[in-house]
Amino acid sequence: MSVRGFILLFFFLSTSQAAIAEARVIRAIVSDSNAPPFAMFDNNNVLAGGISKDILEVLVSRDQLVLQYLPIPRGRVEQWLLRDDADIACFLNPAWVEQAEQLLWSLALFSTRQVIVRRSSSPAIQKMTDLLGKRIGTDRGFSYPEFDMMFSQGLLIRDDAISLESNLGRLEKQRLDAALTVDLAFQYYQQKHDSEGLAADTLWTQPDTIYCALNPHQPELAQQIQQILQQMTEDGSIAKILQRYKPTQALPRSDN
């Protein structure tokens, strides 16, 4: 290599290292309690794919940002954001956290429908009274505003598990009467596992709007993230990511 070429290479590497050093790190919480396709982890519990990874990678590609993933359990997400230990956690709704007013929020990204999964041989679940006294599979650390009072009063039995797959497996083995999840997660499970013994009834409430919660101690970074997420929503990037994980054909289920 010529002296000129060596100087140019040194300049390029120095510039690249400086750019990396100056890049702002986004500490993003992605919990394995988020069911596929929202988050998918490999056998070493490393985030390998899913909607969360796709959205965050597009987000940082729009600006001089670097991702640091934090595999924090769902029950600790809120406190990590409030303590300035993390910058963003997605797939949340203000109604699902205790101190929503102390967090910053993105604009609405998309919406989901809650579903109650049951064995196909069981009657359809059309109202709350159909669940009285039933054992309901739930995700550890998750809040269920529509059911929390019933759980606390013992009218429904909350039975936590670490994953949707675990809950649906227990449901098939008749260790649960029903399980709570969202439409896309159940459809993805059905597509991958081809389980014909389960059916989903759409919850009688309105669809849930999904947001990202942001670190209130870093308002400039939060504003930067908010602007990028708004661009991604407006230019259809988020819709395209969601489309990748939707089933190729509608799955049979009971809608109320």
N, C-alpha and C positions, 0 to 999 in steps of 0.2 A: 504494500500500500504506500502511495506517495505521501510526502509530508502534508500536502494540501488535503488529501483524502483523510488522513489521520486527524487533522485539525477539525475538519467538517464533522467527522464521526464523533469526536470528543464534544464538539459544540452541541450536536444533536442529542447525545446521551445526557449531557449536563442540563440542557433545556428540558428534556423529558422528565428527569429526576426532580428538577425544580418545580415543574408543573404538578407532578404527583405530590410533592411535599406541600404545595399550596392548596391542593384540592381539599374541599371540605368533606369530612366524613359524615355520613348519615348512619346513625345507629338504629337499625330497623329490627323491631321485634317480629319474629315469625315463629309462632308456637306450633309444636306438633299436635296440640289439641285442636287445631284447625283441620277439619277433615279434608281429604282429597276431594275435589281438585284444587282447593284453596291453598293447601301446602302439602308437598309430597317429599318425604325424607327417605334416604337410602338406608341400608342395613347398619351404617355407622352413625345414624341419626344426623346426617348432614343434609341440608336442604338441597334437593335435587331438581325440583320443578314445581309447577303449579301456578295458579293465578297470582298469588302474592309475589313470587319470584319474578314472574314476567312483568308485572306492573312496576315493581321496584327497579328492575334493570332498565326498563324504558325510561323511567323517571330520571335516574342518574345519568343516562346517556344524553339527556337534553341539556345538561349543564356540567360544570366542572365539579362533579360530586363523586364520592367513592362510598361503596356500601360496606357496612359491617353488620352481619346478621347476629342477632341475639336470640337464642332459643329459650325464651322465658315462658314458663307456664302461664296459662291464661289468667289465673287468679292473681298474678303479680304484675300484670301489664300496666295497670293504672298507676300503681305506686312508682314503678320505674320511670314512667313519663313525668310524674309530679316531682320526683327527686332529681331530675336532670340526668338520669342514667341511661335514657334512651330518647330518640327523637321522633319516631313514628311507629304506629301500630295500626294496621288496617283491619277491615272486616269488623268494625265496631259501629255501635249506635249509641247516642247519648243516653238512651233509656237503659242501656245495659251496664253502665258504670255508676259508681256511687257519687263521684265528684265531677260530673260532666262539665259544670260551669267553670271549673278551674283548668280545664284542658283547652287547647285550641283544636279546631276541627277543619278538615278539608270540606269542599263542597260535596254534594252527594255523588257517589261514583256509579252505583247501580242499585237494584233492589232484588230482594229474594223473598220467597214465600216459605214460611214454616210449614212443615208437614209432620204428621203423626204416623209413624210406621207401625204396622201390625201384621200379624200372620194373615195370609190370604183367607184362611178358614174362619177368621174371626169377623164379627159384624163391623160394618163401617162405623167410624167415630165421627159423629156429626156435631156434637156439643159437649160442653164440659162434663155434664152429668153422666155421659157415657164412660167417663174415666174414673168415676168415684170408686175409691178403694183399690185402684189398680196400681201396679208397680211399673213406674215409668223410667226408662233408661235415659239418662242425661249425661252431658259432658262435664267433667270435673272443672270447676272454676267458672262455668258459664252461668249467666243470669237468665231467667225466664220470667219476665214481668207478668205475663198472662197467667202463670201457674204458681208463682212464688207464694202467694197467700194460701193457696190450697195445699201446697207442700208444708208450709209452716203450721197449718192447722191439722195436719195429718189426714186430710181428706184424700190426698194422693200421696203415694210413696215415691220419693225421689231416690233413684239408685244410680249413683255416678259411676262412670267408667272413664278410662283414659283416651278412648277413641270411639268414633262411630262404628268402626268395624267390630270392635269388642261388643258394643251394645247390640248390633244387629245379629251377631253370632249368638249372644245370650237370648235374644228374642226368638230366633229359630229353634233354640233348645228349650223354649218355654220357661226360661228363668225370668223373663220379663213379660208384661202384658202389652207394652207398646214402647216406642222410643221416639224421642224428639230430635229433629234435624231440620235441614233446609232442602228445598227441592233439588238444587243442582248437585249437592253432596249425595243425596239418595240416588238420583239418576246416574251419577258417575259410578257409585257402588254397584248398582244393578248392571250397568254396562260391562263392568270388569269382572263381576262375580257370577253373573247370570243366575241370580237367585230367584226362582219362580215362586217361592213360598211366602213372599212378602208383598204387601201392598201399602201405598201411602195415601192418606187422606189429608187434603189441604186444610190448614188451620182456618178457623172462621174469622180470624182477624185480618186487618189490612196487610199488604206486603211491607216488609221491613226495608227501610232505606239504609244503605251501607256507606260508611264514611271511613276516613283515616283520622285517628286521634294523634295530635301533635304536641310536642314538648312546649309548655308555656314559658320556659326559661330561655328559649332561643327564638324570640319572635321574628328576627330577620330570616333565619333558616326556615322557620315555619311558613313565612310569607312566600319564600322562594319555592318551597314544596307545593304550597297551595296553588301558585300560579302555574307550575308545571302540570299538576294534576288536572287543573281546569283546561289547559291546552289539550291534554290527552283525552279528556272527555269530549271536548268540542270537535277534535279532529278524528274521532272514532277509534282511537288507539285502544281504549279500554274495552269498547264493544268487540273489537277484533280479538282481543285476548280472551274474553269470555266465550266467544264463539268457538274457539279451539277446543274447549272442554265440554261443550254441550253434546248430548247424544245425537247420533246421526238420524235417529227417528224417535218420535215420542214414545215414552214408555207407558204401558197401561197402568192407570191408577184411578182411584176414586176421588173426584173433586166435588166439594160440597158448596 
